[in-house]
Amino acid sequence: MCFFTVDNGEGEKLLTRNGNFTVDAAGYLVTNQGYYVLDQAGERIQTNGMDYTVDETGNLSVEGRTTTLDIRYAADANALVKQGDDLYQGDTQPIPQGGRVQDCARGIGKIQC
């Protein structure tokens, strides 16, 4: 099972399958709970409030820049520890070949892997 990686604002990395993303007042891509969505370098994604697109492999494009969402794969999702609504922690690895992200740009992101 695949998960988006997010930052709780205190530097703690968590996992979520909820791809209902939006942009906060500072221009960062966040979940509907306000957690920062992370790229593969573990950095918060700045959109500068501009429109963005996400392709099926998790590449986010905004203003001519492209970054890749940090999407993680958990071989055993039952081994993850629930940390609150839609949030988990545990051992993961990079998304497997062929994993895809769908509909993130419309705020209803899904992961297929």
BELFEN-V775237 format. One line per field, one symbol per residue. ss: DSSP state (@ for helix, = for strand, . for the rest). phi: phi as a letter, one per 30 degrees, with the letter a starting at -180 (. if undefined). psi: psi as a letter, one per 40 degrees, with the letter a starting at -180 (. if undefined). A space follows every 50 residues. Layout:
BEGIN
ss->???
phi->???
psi->???
END
This chain:
BEGIN
ss->.======.....====..=..==....===.....====....=.=.... ..==....====..=====.===...@@@.====..===...==.....= ==.@@@..====.
phi->.cbdcbcdjciddbcbcdcddbcdddjddbddcjdddccddicdccchid dbbbddcjdccbhicbbcddccccdbddddcdckeibbbldbbeedejdb cbiddcibebcba
psi->iiiihiheeeehhiiiehfgiahideeihiieeehhhiaeeeiihhefei iiihieeehhhhfeihihihhihhdgdeeihheaheiiiahiiihiheii hhfdeeefiihh.
END
